[in-house]
Amino acid sequence: MPVPLRFTFDQFRREVDSMRTISRQFMDRGAERVFPDLLEHLDQIRTAGRTACWDAPLRSPLITQPSREYEPEGKTAFAVRGEISWTWEISPLRLKAKPKAAPDAFEVTGIASAKIQIRKATVENADVLATWKVELGAVDSPGCYFHSHIAGDLSVPRIPSLFVTPMAVLEFLLGELFQDRWAEHVSRDSPDVQFWRSTQLKSLVQVLDWKKNKIQSGVGSPWVALKRAKPEAADGLFGATK
């Protein structure tokens, strides 16, 4: 029986806060306003204790600095900037032993979709050059549970993905736009980088192990086994439980 993924508010909050610090020199100045708004919104959902959408809307995305570093040695015709927005529908969980306390965790119970857009940085209000989404599947979704797809008139192809949270998707975007500089930056030993490294290591290992187990335990085509796999309580994936 498929079950929703579960995360703690504190872990999610720390992930956003560490990425805010780590990514500062790669982000547009407006990100210094967006990041605090994201944290405040997450706190509001936690306090209210009700299902809500935690999002960075299209009208207020996180935007990167212009970059020519998406090709080796900056051999590009023009600079680009990236934008990321998302919507995650989450449901706070109250412990039965502490019904009046603020929820410690939440489950992803609805849409969980992050949208990336890349535009020319040299033109104001430039047309979008590339758009794709990174999503968690629904119980009845026909593609891989962790998947990406190119935005357009069709929902296919649904490409298998390793990225789970919006901050992990943001790192993917930064790694693509700032090929060498981002890799060097996140190899340093600051406390925020160390925290980010440890949490993302754990996350990637969980996703890879989960995919491996689903393929090995499947019957018939390994690809179809992965395509049809959904998190179950027995998997323990990101705290998913009954």
N, C-alpha and C positions, 0 to 999 in steps of 0.2 A: 504493500500500500504506500503510494508516494506521500511524503511529508514535507512541510516547508523547511527551509533553512532557518537557522536561529543564530543570532549574533548578540553580544552584550552591548549595551549602550556605551559603556566606558571604553571598550575596545574600539568601537566605531568612531567615537569621539576622538580618541587618541590618534587613530589613523588619519583622520582629517587634519588634526592639528599638526602632526608631524609632516604631512605632505605640504601643508601651508608653509612651514619653515623651509623644508628641503627645496621646494620648487620656486621659492621667491624670486630668484634672479632670472628665472626662465618665463615668468608670467607677466602679463600686462598689469599695470598698477591697479587697475580696477579689481583685481583678485583680492587685494587687501581689504576690500569691502565685502566681497562675495563670501570668502571663507568664514568670517565671523557670523554672517547671516545664516550660513549653513549650520554652524554649531548651535546658534540660538534656536533655529527651527527644530533641530533634533532634540534639544532640551525641552522645548514646548510640547512636542509629541510625547516625550517621556513623562512630563508632569501631568498632561491631560489623560494619559493612559488609554487612549482610544485609537483605533485604526485611522491612519492618515497617510498622505503622500509626502514623503521627504524628497525635495527636488531642488534642482538648479534649473529654472525654467529657461526656455529658448530666449526670452527677452533679457535674461541676466545670466549668461553662461560664464564659465571660467574661460578666459582667453589667454593664449600664450603670447610671448614676445615674437616679433617677426624673426624668421629664420631662413638662412640659405644653407643650413647644415644638414638638410635631409638627403643630400648626396655627398659622397666623399670629397673632401677638400673644397666644399662649397661650390662645386661645378654645376651651378644651376642658372637658369635663365631669369628667375625672379625670386623674390622672397615671399614666404607664405606665413600665415598665422593659423593656429588651430583653436577651435572652440569646442567645449564639451558641456552638454546639458544632460539632465537625467530626471527620471521619475521612479521612485521606489515606493510602493505601497506597503507599509509595515504595520504590524499589530503588536503593541506592547504587551508583555506578559507579567502579570502580578503573581507573586508567590502566595499560595494558600496560607502559609504560615504568617505572612506579612501583608494582609489585604489592603492596608492603608499606606504602605510604603511605596515610594516611587518604583516603577518597574526596573528590574535589572537588565532585562533582555527584551528582544523583539523577534518576531517571525516575519519573513517576507511572504505576504499572503495575497499579493496581487501583482500588478505590472512591476517589472524590474528591468528598466530599459535605459541605457545611456546612449546618447547621440553625439557623434563626432562630426564636425564640419571643418574643412580646410579651405581657406580663401587666399587670394593674392593679398599680400600685406601692403603693396604699393598703391592700391586703389581703394578709396573710401567706398563702403557699401559694395564691395566687389562680389561678383557672382561666386557661388560655391563651386570649387574644383572637385571636391570629393566628399562624400557623406557615407557614413556607415553606422550601424548600431551594434551595441554589445548587450546581450540580454540573458536573463535567466528564463527558462521555459516554464510554461504552465503545466499542470497535471496532464492535460490533453494535447500538449504541443506536439506537432509531428516531427520536429527536428531535434537535434542534440539539446540537452538541458542547458548546458553552457554553450552559447553560440553567438556568432556575429552574422550580420547580413548587410548587403549593400542596399541603401535606401533607394526605393524606386517603385514602380508599379507592381512588381512581383515580390513575394516574400522569400523566394529562393534565389540563390543558394543560401542555405543555413550552414555556415562554416563553423566547425568545432572551435571552441575558444577555451583559453585557460584563465581568463580574467573574470573576477567575481564582482568585487565592489567598485563603485565609481572612482575611488582613488587609485585602484589598480589599473583601471582603464585610462585614467589621466597619465599615469606613469608610462603606459604603452605609447600614448600620443607624444609625450615628451621625448621618449627614446627614439621615436621615428623622426621627429623634427630636429632634434639636436643629437645626432648619431654618436659622435665621439665625446662631446662635452658632457652630456648627461651620464654616460657610462663612467666617465672619470669622476664626476661629481658624487655619484652614489657609491663610489668605492672608498670614500673617506670614512673617518671614524667618529663623527660627531654623535651625540646621544640620539638625535632624531633619526639620523641615517641608520644607526645600529638598531633602533626600534623598528624602523621600516623594514630593514633587511630581515630581521627575525620573524616578523609577522607575515611578510610575503613569502618567505621560505616555507613557513608552516602551511600557508594557504596553497601554494603551488604543489607542494608535496601531497596535500590532502586531495586536491583535484586530480593529479596524475595517478595517485594510488587508486582512487575511486574509479577512474576510467579503466585502469589496468584490470581491476577486480571484475568490473562489469564485462569486459571483453573475455576474460578467462573463464568466467562462469556462464557465459552465454551459450546458446545452442544455435548452430548454423553459422551464418555470416558474422564475423567479428564486428564489421562495420554496422550492420543492422542492430546487433546487440548494444553497441554504444549509442546508436541513434535513438533507440527506444528506452534507454536507461533513464530512470528518474530517482532522485534521492529517496531512500527508504530508512525507516527507523534503525534497522540493523546496521546500516552503513555508518552511522554516527558522524555524518558529513557536516561540518560547521555546527555541531551541536544539535543537528536535526533529531528530534525524538517524537514519540507518540504524544 
